[in-house]
Amino acid sequence: MSKPTSPTAIHGNVFEALGLEDAPELQARVDLAAALTHEARRIIRSEELSQKELAGRIGLDPADLSRLMNGSVGEFSQERLARLLNVLGCEVTITVRRSDGDQPPTTSVDASALLEPVA
């Protein structure tokens, strides 16, 4: 019988820690989806909408919005998530720059300006 292992804390990109080849892109999609979920919840609360009403407003099937808001981003590309954030009134900026040479180039998302606490 094998000895149980204790959980390991992962800081940074969990997909990278798992050794996935497309880790930066996966993390970027998760970060975009988190920003979209945050903004959707803010709008639902502030405008007293149902999730179904918001889905109709942004042209998304209610089941797809529900999956997104529950953390399932598998079928959503970075581009589609960015477009949905635009529809919700969020600016999405992509910055391209040369890698510093010490690390391989990556794709990342910084949504910290959007992610203030929701009342």
NORFENWO-V690055 format. One record per backbone hydrogen bond with DSSP energy under -0.5 kcal/mol. CO is the residue of the C=O (numbers start at 1). NH is the residue of the N-H. Records with the same first field share a line. If there is no record, write none. Layout:
CO: NH + NH
//
This chain:
12: 14
13: 17
14: 18
15: 20
16: 19
20: 23
22: 26
23: 27
24: 28
25: 29
26: 30
27: 31
28: 32
29: 33
30: 34
31: 35
32: 36
33: 37
34: 38
35: 39
36: 40
37: 41
38: 42
39: 43
40: 44
41: 45
42: 46
43: 47
44: 49
45: 48
50: 54
51: 55
52: 56
53: 57
54: 58
55: 59 + 60
56: 59
61: 64 + 65
62: 66
63: 67
64: 68
65: 69
66: 70
67: 70 + 72
68: 71
71: 73
73: 76
75: 77
77: 81
78: 82
79: 83
80: 84
81: 85
82: 86
83: 87
84: 88
85: 90
86: 89
91: 93
93: 95
103: 101
109: 111
111: 114 + 115
114: 116
//
